[in-house]
């Protein structure tokens, strides 16, 4: 992924046909080690292709992929008023316990 990102940076910077040396310079400038085999593969796969065409092709592939799961079912409504009161009392009790543990003896900016 780092090699593809460097290729994208080079093309966005105006170099429409970046070479391995160009990508190495970009990656080395931010302290990333370069593996020659992986870099050569990226150059081989992307050379001579237009960036806009590659992105458009990738977007169509992403559109066909499933993403995420189904929506969660809505929670059932409470049956009785007494249960709601008990739930509220339990929630208040839990909140007060959480508040006492919130500081834990140190502050964020200490």
Secondary structure, DSSP 4 states (H G I P E B T S, - for coil): -HHHHHHHHHHHTT-TT--HHHHHHHHHHTT----HHHHHHHHHHHTT--HHHHHHHHHHHHHHS--S-PPPPPPPPPS-HHHHHHHHHHHHHHHHHHHHHSSTT--TT-
